[in-house]
Amino acid sequence: MYTEITAAGSDILSIAIDLQGPEFPRPFHDKARAQFTTVVDAGTVVTRTFGVRAIPNGALIDENGILRYSLYGGFDIRNPATKKLVSGFLLNGEVTLTDETEVKGAVDVASLDHFERGLELYGSGDFEGAAVIWRQGMELEPDHWNMRKQLWAIEHPDRFYDGKVDYDWQRVQVTEGL
């Protein structure tokens, strides 16, 4: 699909939201043999700007820089409805929404404060303090998956960075309220 995208005069920019830095998401980019550029947001720029709480996200931005469509959490180009939406946008500039396409609301400010405070503690090497703050933030907003993921990644790196993400383990954590 990337060939189709560039042939239409468009491009993809992937943004990994990962506190641990570029060396951790790089294997996933390489494994996918992605031809597009991936940058790493180790802070809260994407979270604050777009109000995202989960990944993966998708945004279609036209040639004038206008956001035409976004889905924050659950964006999957392998989904036929999503692929059709993206192709339609690239080929004729139209965004055709279906029951499966939506735009999520803004991020909760209190949980964002917790996320940022946790980032500061994490950046200073206080991983335990960051974990405490992030757990408090998750109580305020359980659907803030970026905060949850950062907490899990520092407490259980083997579930994230050994070549694949352990989604089954994550489902158990969510079911048990962890």
Secondary structure by P-SEA (a helix, b strand, c coil): caaaaaaacbbbbbbbbcccccccaaaaaaaacccbbbbbccccccccccccccccbbbbbccccccccccccccccccaaaaaaaaaaaaccbbbbcccbbbbbbccaaaaaaaaaaaaaaaacaaaaaaaaaaaaaaacccaaaaaaaaaaaaccccccccccaaaaaaaaaaacc
